[in-house]
Every structure is written in structure tokens, then in C-alpha cells.
Amino acid sequence: MTTFVALLKGINIGGHHKIPMAELRQLLIKAGFQNVQTYIQSGNVIFHSSDKIEGIEDKIQKSIHAHFGFEVSVIVKTHEELQIIFEACPFSNEIKEKSYFIMFSRIPDNELVEEVSKITFENETFVIKKDGLYFYNGAGYGQAKFNMNSFERKLNVTATARNYNTMVKLLAMSSVNEKDH
């Protein structure tokens, strides 16, 4: 069994795509996942499975669509993959603690990354590394000109963001689960 972290995009925000976490846990247990836990309402799920990662994303998406009636993008990472993304953050610790970690569904093409890397916004910094983007805005994410949907289109990927504190908690929760199996 492998410990996985599923990151659901765009649920329970502004009353849209409402998914109660208790209901999501039961749905995923019914889908065959084990030791299912959730963290906060924004769609972070830690669980065990012997399935392949690609099959897991598809299984979760189809289960949510069948049960709740809407599509949700799902990005699944192993504990190790999430740890690598977290540690690869190019910012100083002070900046890192105020940054957002944006996970991609796959590694974008180099040409697209080069083109997107030329984009600049005042007081905003981002760096793309493999299957992640690291974003910092001193005024906070809500004040940013950065638009993740635009970056997804330009890079031809699906993406979802988590802040530093959520990443730390997900790593801690998946590490405990990893040690148990």
C-alpha cells in the first residue's frame, strides 16, 4: 500500500462545488481506498491504495461526478512527491512560509515554461520547477494579479494551489500514514 495525497481543485469556495468532507471520506472508502482522512474543507485527502496514480485520479473524479453531479479536477501525489515539491521551493525560508505551492497534473513542455516565465507582475514572484509553480506576493494571494487559470491555459496543465501551512500539515499527515504501512 502506498500513501497518497489527493488535491481537489476549486471545491467549497464561495458556495460552489460543495463537498462535505465526511461525505467525501465515505465516498472514497466505498471506492476502495483505505485509511481515508481529510484536512480542512478545500479538498485535501490522505489515503492508502495499491492502485496506480493515474487510475486513482480517474477513480476519484468519476466517484465525485457520480455522487455530487459535477466535475472536479484531482491531482494525486505520493508523500515523497509532495515532499520533493515542498523542498524544491526556491525561496528563502521567510518567503517560503508566505508562499503558495501550485501543483501541476504533469510536467509542462519546456517551450511553454520558457514563454510563461517571461510574464511579470509588480511585487509578485513565481518560479516554475518541473510539476510545480512557487508563487509569492507580499500583499497576499487574494491581492495578486497572478491568475492560476491563465497559467493553466498557457502551460496546458491542470493545477491547484496550497499555502505553506497546508503543505506542512499534509506532509505531516501523510508521513504518519507512510510509517504505518
DRENPA-3360 file (N, C-alpha, C; in nm, 2 decimals, always signed):
BEGIN
1 = MTTFVALL = +0.08/-0.12/+0.00/+0.00/+0.00/+0.00/+0.09/+0.12/+0.00 ~ +0.05/+0.22/-0.08/+0.12/+0.35/-0.09/+0.03/+0.45/-0.03 ~ +0.09/+0.55/+0.04/+0.02/+0.67/+0.09/+0.02/+0.77/-0.02 ~ -0.11/+0.82/-0.04/-0.13/+0.92/-0.14/-0.20/+1.04/-0.08 ~ -0.18/+1.16/-0.15/-0.25/+1.28/-0.11/-0.32/+1.33/-0.24 ~ -0.45/+1.33/-0.23/-0.53/+1.39/-0.34/-0.57/+1.53/-0.31 ~ -0.54/+1.61/-0.41/-0.57/+1.76/-0.40/-0.68/+1.79/-0.50 ~ -0.80/+1.82/-0.44/-0.91/+1.86/-0.53/-0.91/+2.01/-0.55;
9 = KGINIGGH = -0.94/+2.04/-0.68/-0.94/+2.18/-0.72/-1.07/+2.25/-0.71 ~ -1.08/+2.36/-0.64/-1.20/+2.45/-0.65/-1.32/+2.40/-0.59 ~ -1.31/+2.33/-0.48/-1.43/+2.29/-0.41/-1.45/+2.37/-0.28 ~ -1.58/+2.39/-0.24/-1.62/+2.46/-0.12/-1.57/+2.60/-0.11 ~ -1.56/+2.66/-0.23/-1.51/+2.80/-0.23/-1.63/+2.89/-0.28 ~ -1.67/+2.98/-0.20/-1.78/+3.07/-0.23/-1.91/+3.00/-0.26 ~ -1.93/+2.89/-0.19/-2.06/+2.82/-0.20/-2.07/+2.73/-0.33 ~ -1.96/+2.73/-0.41/-1.96/+2.65/-0.53/-1.90/+2.51/-0.51;
17 = HKIPMAEL = -1.95/+2.41/-0.58/-1.90/+2.27/-0.57/-1.88/+2.23/-0.43 ~ -1.99/+2.23/-0.35/-1.99/+2.19/-0.21/-1.98/+2.04/-0.20 ~ -1.87/+2.01/-0.12/-1.85/+1.87/-0.09/-1.82/+1.86/+0.06 ~ -1.91/+1.81/+0.14/-1.88/+1.78/+0.28/-1.77/+1.68/+0.30 ~ -1.67/+1.71/+0.38/-1.56/+1.62/+0.39/-1.60/+1.48/+0.45 ~ -1.69/+1.47/+0.54/-1.73/+1.34/+0.59/-1.79/+1.26/+0.48 ~ -1.87/+1.32/+0.39/-1.93/+1.25/+0.28/-1.82/+1.21/+0.18 ~ -1.72/+1.30/+0.16/-1.61/+1.26/+0.07/-1.54/+1.14/+0.12;
25 = RQLLIKAG = -1.51/+1.14/+0.25/-1.43/+1.03/+0.31/-1.51/+0.90/+0.29 ~ -1.64/+0.90/+0.31/-1.72/+0.78/+0.29/-1.72/+0.74/+0.15 ~ -1.74/+0.83/+0.06/-1.74/+0.80/-0.09/-1.61/+0.74/-0.13 ~ -1.49/+0.79/-0.08/-1.37/+0.73/-0.12/-1.34/+0.59/-0.05 ~ -1.39/+0.57/+0.07/-1.38/+0.44/+0.13/-1.46/+0.34/+0.04 ~ -1.58/+0.38/+0.00/-1.67/+0.30/-0.09/-1.60/+0.27/-0.22 ~ -1.52/+0.36/-0.27/-1.44/+0.34/-0.39/-1.32/+0.25/-0.38 ~ -1.29/+0.21/-0.25/-1.19/+0.11/-0.23/-1.06/+0.16/-0.17;
33 = FQNVQTYI = -1.06/+0.29/-0.13/-0.94/+0.35/-0.07/-0.94/+0.32/+0.08 ~ -0.82/+0.31/+0.14/-0.82/+0.28/+0.29/-0.76/+0.39/+0.37 ~ -0.79/+0.39/+0.50/-0.74/+0.49/+0.59/-0.76/+0.63/+0.54 ~ -0.87/+0.66/+0.49/-0.90/+0.79/+0.43/-0.92/+0.90/+0.54 ~ -0.84/+1.01/+0.52/-0.85/+1.12/+0.61/-0.86/+1.25/+0.52 ~ -0.93/+1.35/+0.58/-0.93/+1.48/+0.50/-0.87/+1.59/+0.59 ~ -0.83/+1.69/+0.53/-0.77/+1.81/+0.60/-0.84/+1.94/+0.55 ~ -0.90/+2.01/+0.63/-0.98/+2.13/+0.60/-1.07/+2.11/+0.49;
41 = QSGNVIFH = -1.15/+2.21/+0.46/-1.26/+2.20/+0.36/-1.22/+2.21/+0.22 ~ -1.10/+2.24/+0.19/-1.06/+2.27/+0.05/-1.02/+2.15/-0.03 ~ -1.05/+2.03/+0.02/-1.03/+1.92/-0.07/-0.89/+1.86/-0.06 ~ -0.84/+1.82/+0.06/-0.71/+1.76/+0.08/-0.74/+1.62/+0.14 ~ -0.70/+1.51/+0.07/-0.74/+1.38/+0.12/-0.61/+1.30/+0.12 ~ -0.59/+1.23/+0.24/-0.48/+1.14/+0.26/-0.54/+1.00/+0.27 ~ -0.48/+0.90/+0.20/-0.53/+0.77/+0.20/-0.43/+0.67/+0.15 ~ -0.46/+0.54/+0.16/-0.38/+0.43/+0.11/-0.44/+0.36/+0.00;
49 = SSDKIEGI = -0.36/+0.32/-0.10/-0.41/+0.24/-0.21/-0.30/+0.16/-0.27 ~ -0.33/+0.05/-0.34/-0.24/-0.02/-0.41/-0.25/+0.01/-0.56 ~ -0.35/+0.10/-0.60/-0.37/+0.13/-0.74/-0.26/+0.22/-0.79 ~ -0.25/+0.23/-0.92/-0.16/+0.32/-0.99/-0.22/+0.47/-0.98 ~ -0.13/+0.56/-0.97/-0.17/+0.70/-0.95/-0.27/+0.75/-1.06 ~ -0.24/+0.72/-1.18/-0.33/+0.77/-1.29/-0.47/+0.71/-1.27 ~ -0.48/+0.59/-1.23/-0.61/+0.53/-1.21/-0.68/+0.59/-1.09 ~ -0.61/+0.63/-0.99/-0.66/+0.69/-0.87/-0.73/+0.82/-0.90;
57 = EDKIQKSI = -0.66/+0.91/-0.98/-0.72/+1.04/-1.02/-0.85/+1.02/-1.09 ~ -0.85/+0.93/-1.18/-0.97/+0.90/-1.26/-1.08/+0.84/-1.17 ~ -1.05/+0.75/-1.08/-1.15/+0.69/-0.99/-1.21/+0.80/-0.90 ~ -1.13/+0.89/-0.85/-1.18/+0.99/-0.76/-1.27/+1.09/-0.84 ~ -1.23/+1.13/-0.95/-1.31/+1.22/-1.04/-1.44/+1.16/-1.07 ~ -1.44/+1.03/-1.11/-1.57/+0.96/-1.15/-1.66/+0.94/-1.03 ~ -1.60/+0.91/-0.92/-1.68/+0.89/-0.80/-1.75/+1.02/-0.76 ~ -1.68/+1.13/-0.76/-1.73/+1.26/-0.72/-1.84/+1.30/-0.82;
65 = HAHFGFEV = -1.81/+1.29/-0.95/-1.91/+1.32/-1.05/-2.04/+1.24/-1.03 ~ -2.03/+1.11/-1.01/-2.15/+1.03/-1.00/-2.22/+1.06/-0.87 ~ -2.16/+1.10/-0.76/-2.22/+1.12/-0.64/-2.27/+1.27/-0.62 ~ -2.19/+1.36/-0.66/-2.22/+1.50/-0.64/-2.28/+1.57/-0.76 ~ -2.25/+1.51/-0.88/-2.31/+1.57/-1.00/-2.23/+1.68/-1.07 ~ -2.10/+1.69/-1.04/-2.02/+1.79/-1.10/-1.88/+1.74/-1.12 ~ -1.80/+1.80/-1.21/-1.67/+1.76/-1.24/-1.57/+1.84/-1.14 ~ -1.47/+1.77/-1.09/-1.37/+1.83/-1.01/-1.23/+1.78/-1.06;
73 = SVIVKTHE = -1.14/+1.87/-1.08/-1.00/+1.83/-1.11/-0.94/+1.77/-0.99 ~ -0.86/+1.66/-1.01/-0.80/+1.60/-0.89/-0.65/+1.57/-0.93 ~ -0.56/+1.62/-0.85/-0.42/+1.59/-0.87/-0.38/+1.50/-0.75 ~ -0.32/+1.39/-0.78/-0.27/+1.29/-0.67/-0.12/+1.29/-0.67 ~ -0.07/+1.30/-0.55/+0.08/+1.29/-0.53/+0.11/+1.18/-0.42 ~ +0.22/+1.12/-0.43/+0.26/+1.04/-0.32/+0.32/+1.13/-0.21 ~ +0.34/+1.08/-0.09/+0.41/+1.16/+0.01/+0.54/+1.21/-0.04 ~ +0.62/+1.12/-0.10/+0.75/+1.16/-0.15/+0.75/+1.27/-0.25;
81 = ELQIIFEA = +0.65/+1.26/-0.35/+0.64/+1.36/-0.45/+0.61/+1.50/-0.39 ~ +0.52/+1.49/-0.29/+0.48/+1.62/-0.22/+0.60/+1.68/-0.15 ~ +0.68/+1.59/-0.08/+0.80/+1.63/-0.01/+0.90/+1.70/-0.10 ~ +0.92/+1.64/-0.22/+1.01/+1.69/-0.32/+0.97/+1.83/-0.36 ~ +0.84/+1.84/-0.39/+0.78/+1.97/-0.44/+0.81/+2.08/-0.33 ~ +0.78/+2.04/-0.20/+0.79/+2.13/-0.09/+0.94/+2.17/-0.07 ~ +1.03/+2.08/-0.08/+1.17/+2.11/-0.06/+1.24/+2.18/-0.17 ~ +1.18/+2.17/-0.29/+1.23/+2.23/-0.41/+1.20/+2.38/-0.42;
89 = CPFSNEIK = +1.12/+2.43/-0.32/+1.09/+2.57/-0.32/+1.21/+2.66/-0.33 ~ +1.22/+2.75/-0.43/+1.35/+2.83/-0.44/+1.36/+2.95/-0.35 ~ +1.25/+2.98/-0.27/+1.25/+3.10/-0.19/+1.32/+3.08/-0.06 ~ +1.36/+3.19/+0.00/+1.42/+3.18/+0.14/+1.31/+3.13/+0.23 ~ +1.35/+3.08/+0.35/+1.25/+3.03/+0.44/+1.15/+3.14/+0.48 ~ +1.19/+3.26/+0.50/+1.09/+3.37/+0.53/+0.99/+3.38/+0.42 ~ +1.03/+3.38/+0.30/+0.94/+3.40/+0.19/+0.86/+3.27/+0.17 ~ +0.92/+3.16/+0.18/+0.86/+3.03/+0.16/+0.74/+3.01/+0.25;
97 = EKSYFIMF = +0.75/+3.06/+0.37/+0.64/+3.05/+0.47/+0.52/+3.13/+0.43 ~ +0.53/+3.22/+0.34/+0.42/+3.31/+0.29/+0.39/+3.28/+0.15 ~ +0.44/+3.17/+0.10/+0.42/+3.13/-0.05/+0.31/+3.03/-0.07 ~ +0.28/+3.02/-0.20/+0.18/+2.92/-0.24/+0.25/+2.82/-0.33 ~ +0.22/+2.69/-0.31/+0.27/+2.58/-0.39/+0.16/+2.54/-0.48 ~ +0.19/+2.55/-0.61/+0.09/+2.52/-0.71/+0.14/+2.39/-0.78 ~ +0.06/+2.28/-0.76/+0.10/+2.15/-0.82/+0.03/+2.14/-0.95 ~ +0.10/+2.09/-1.05/+0.05/+2.06/-1.18/+0.02/+1.91/-1.20;
105 = SRIPDNEL = -0.07/+1.89/-1.29/-0.11/+1.75/-1.32/+0.00/+1.67/-1.39 ~ +0.09/+1.75/-1.45/+0.20/+1.69/-1.52/+0.31/+1.79/-1.55 ~ +0.42/+1.75/-1.59/+0.53/+1.85/-1.62/+0.50/+1.91/-1.76 ~ +0.49/+2.05/-1.76/+0.46/+2.12/-1.89/+0.58/+2.12/-1.98 ~ +0.55/+2.14/-2.11/+0.66/+2.14/-2.21/+0.75/+2.26/-2.18 ~ +0.88/+2.24/-2.20/+0.98/+2.34/-2.17/+0.96/+2.47/-2.25 ~ +0.91/+2.46/-2.38/+0.89/+2.58/-2.45/+0.78/+2.67/-2.39 ~ +0.68/+2.60/-2.34/+0.57/+2.67/-2.27/+0.62/+2.74/-2.14;
113 = VEEVSKIT = +0.70/+2.66/-2.07/+0.76/+2.71/-1.94/+0.84/+2.84/-1.97 ~ +0.93/+2.83/-2.07/+1.01/+2.94/-2.11/+0.93/+3.07/-2.14 ~ +0.82/+3.05/-2.22/+0.73/+3.16/-2.26/+0.66/+3.22/-2.13 ~ +0.61/+3.13/-2.05/+0.53/+3.18/-1.93/+0.63/+3.25/-1.83 ~ +0.75/+3.20/-1.82/+0.85/+3.25/-1.73/+0.88/+3.40/-1.76 ~ +0.85/+3.45/-1.88/+0.87/+3.59/-1.91/+0.77/+3.68/-1.85 ~ +0.65/+3.63/-1.81/+0.55/+3.71/-1.75/+0.59/+3.77/-1.62 ~ +0.56/+3.90/-1.60/+0.60/+3.96/-1.47/+0.48/+4.04/-1.42;
121 = FENETFVI = +0.47/+4.05/-1.29/+0.37/+4.13/-1.23/+0.44/+4.20/-1.11 ~ +0.41/+4.33/-1.09/+0.47/+4.41/-0.99/+0.45/+4.34/-0.85 ~ +0.56/+4.33/-0.77/+0.55/+4.28/-0.64/+0.51/+4.13/-0.63 ~ +0.52/+4.06/-0.74/+0.49/+3.92/-0.74/+0.60/+3.84/-0.80 ~ +0.63/+3.72/-0.74/+0.74/+3.64/-0.79/+0.68/+3.50/-0.81 ~ +0.72/+3.44/-0.92/+0.69/+3.29/-0.93/+0.80/+3.22/-1.00 ~ +0.82/+3.10/-0.97/+0.92/+3.01/-1.03/+0.86/+2.88/-1.07 ~ +0.88/+2.83/-1.19/+0.83/+2.70/-1.23/+0.94/+2.60/-1.22;
129 = KKDGLYFY = +0.92/+2.49/-1.15/+1.01/+2.38/-1.15/+0.94/+2.25/-1.17 ~ +0.97/+2.18/-1.27/+0.91/+2.05/-1.31/+0.76/+2.06/-1.30 ~ +0.69/+1.99/-1.20/+0.55/+1.98/-1.20/+0.49/+2.07/-1.09 ~ +0.56/+2.18/-1.06/+0.51/+2.28/-0.97/+0.55/+2.42/-1.00 ~ +0.47/+2.51/-0.94/+0.50/+2.65/-0.95/+0.49/+2.71/-0.81 ~ +0.59/+2.79/-0.78/+0.60/+2.85/-0.65/+0.57/+3.00/-0.67 ~ +0.48/+3.05/-0.59/+0.43/+3.18/-0.60/+0.43/+3.26/-0.47 ~ +0.48/+3.39/-0.48/+0.48/+3.47/-0.37/+0.43/+3.61/-0.40;
137 = NGAGYGQA = +0.34/+3.67/-0.32/+0.30/+3.81/-0.33/+0.30/+3.86/-0.19 ~ +0.38/+3.96/-0.16/+0.38/+4.02/-0.03/+0.25/+4.07/+0.02 ~ +0.16/+4.11/-0.07/+0.03/+4.15/-0.02/-0.07/+4.04/+0.00 ~ -0.03/+3.92/-0.04/-0.12/+3.80/-0.02/-0.18/+3.75/-0.15 ~ -0.22/+3.63/-0.15/-0.27/+3.56/-0.27/-0.39/+3.63/-0.33 ~ -0.48/+3.68/-0.24/-0.61/+3.74/-0.28/-0.59/+3.87/-0.35 ~ -0.47/+3.94/-0.33/-0.44/+4.07/-0.39/-0.36/+4.05/-0.52 ~ -0.33/+3.93/-0.56/-0.24/+3.91/-0.67/-0.31/+3.93/-0.81;
145 = KFNMNSFE = -0.23/+3.98/-0.90/-0.27/+3.99/-1.04/-0.25/+3.85/-1.10 ~ -0.16/+3.77/-1.04/-0.14/+3.63/-1.09/-0.28/+3.56/-1.10 ~ -0.30/+3.49/-1.21/-0.42/+3.42/-1.23/-0.39/+3.28/-1.27 ~ -0.42/+3.18/-1.18/-0.38/+3.05/-1.20/-0.45/+2.99/-1.32 ~ -0.58/+3.02/-1.35/-0.64/+2.97/-1.47/-0.57/+3.01/-1.59 ~ -0.52/+3.13/-1.60/-0.45/+3.18/-1.71/-0.32/+3.10/-1.73 ~ -0.25/+3.07/-1.62/-0.12/+3.00/-1.62/-0.15/+2.85/-1.66 ~ -0.26/+2.80/-1.62/-0.30/+2.66/-1.66/-0.32/+2.65/-1.81;
153 = RKLNVTAT = -0.39/+2.75/-1.87/-0.41/+2.75/-2.01/-0.28/+2.77/-2.09 ~ -0.19/+2.86/-2.04/-0.07/+2.89/-2.11/+0.03/+2.77/-2.10 ~ +0.02/+2.69/-1.99/+0.11/+2.58/-1.97/+0.05/+2.45/-2.01 ~ -0.08/+2.45/-2.05/-0.16/+2.33/-2.09/-0.15/+2.22/-1.98 ~ -0.18/+2.26/-1.85/-0.19/+2.17/-1.74/-0.31/+2.20/-1.65 ~ -0.34/+2.11/-1.57/-0.44/+2.14/-1.46/-0.35/+2.17/-1.34 ~ -0.40/+2.26/-1.25/-0.32/+2.30/-1.14/-0.41/+2.33/-1.02 ~ -0.35/+2.31/-0.90/-0.42/+2.35/-0.78/-0.32/+2.40/-0.68;
161 = ARNYNTMV = -0.36/+2.50/-0.60/-0.27/+2.57/-0.51/-0.29/+2.53/-0.36 ~ -0.19/+2.53/-0.29/-0.19/+2.51/-0.14/-0.09/+2.61/-0.08 ~ -0.13/+2.66/+0.04/-0.04/+2.75/+0.11/+0.06/+2.67/+0.19 ~ +0.16/+2.74/+0.24/+0.27/+2.68/+0.32/+0.21/+2.59/+0.43 ~ +0.12/+2.65/+0.51/+0.07/+2.58/+0.63/+0.00/+2.45/+0.59 ~ -0.08/+2.45/+0.48/-0.15/+2.33/+0.44/-0.04/+2.23/+0.39 ~ +0.06/+2.27/+0.32/+0.16/+2.18/+0.27/+0.23/+2.11/+0.39 ~ +0.26/+2.19/+0.49/+0.33/+2.13/+0.61/+0.24/+2.03/+0.68;
169 = KLLAMSSV = +0.11/+2.06/+0.69/+0.01/+1.97/+0.75/-0.01/+1.84/+0.67 ~ -0.02/+1.86/+0.54/-0.03/+1.74/+0.45/+0.09/+1.65/+0.46 ~ +0.20/+1.71/+0.46/+0.33/+1.63/+0.47/+0.33/+1.55/+0.60 ~ +0.29/+1.62/+0.71/+0.29/+1.56/+0.84/+0.19/+1.44/+0.85 ~ +0.07/+1.47/+0.80/-0.03/+1.36/+0.80/+0.01/+1.24/+0.71 ~ +0.06/+1.27/+0.59/+0.10/+1.16/+0.50/+0.22/+1.09/+0.55 ~ +0.31/+1.16/+0.62/+0.43/+1.09/+0.68/+0.39/+0.99/+0.79 ~ +0.30/+1.03/+0.87/+0.25/+0.94/+0.98/+0.19/+0.82/+0.91;
177 = NEKDH = +0.10/+0.84/+0.81/+0.04/+0.73/+0.74/+0.14/+0.64/+0.67 ~ +0.25/+0.70/+0.61/+0.35/+0.63/+0.54/+0.42/+0.53/+0.64 ~ +0.45/+0.58/+0.76/+0.52/+0.50/+0.86/+0.44/+0.38/+0.91 ~ +0.30/+0.40/+0.90/+0.21/+0.29/+0.95/+0.21/+0.18/+0.85 ~ +0.25/+0.20/+0.72/+0.24/+0.09/+0.62/+0.36/+0.06/+0.55;
% end
